[in-house]
């Protein structure tokens, strides 16, 4: 199953206000308990830098991950 997410700055602000929505998503996935690898694709060097900057951030706490999950209005998804 493939999940696709559309998020906005509101979601990013729940994670860390200084991140872009894309960076917030990458950090949230990389912070998930038990997650050991994240497979990314990027359209160019600037996007790779954005992604590496995101995973270089300290991991999110379980409380932050729970809080973001409680705000479904911040993102939409489909499979």
Secondary structure, DSSP 4 states (H G I P E B T S, - for coil): ---EEEE-HHHHHHH-TTS-HHHHHHHHHHHSTT--------SSHHHHHHHHHHHTSPPPPHHHHHHHHT-GGGEEEE-
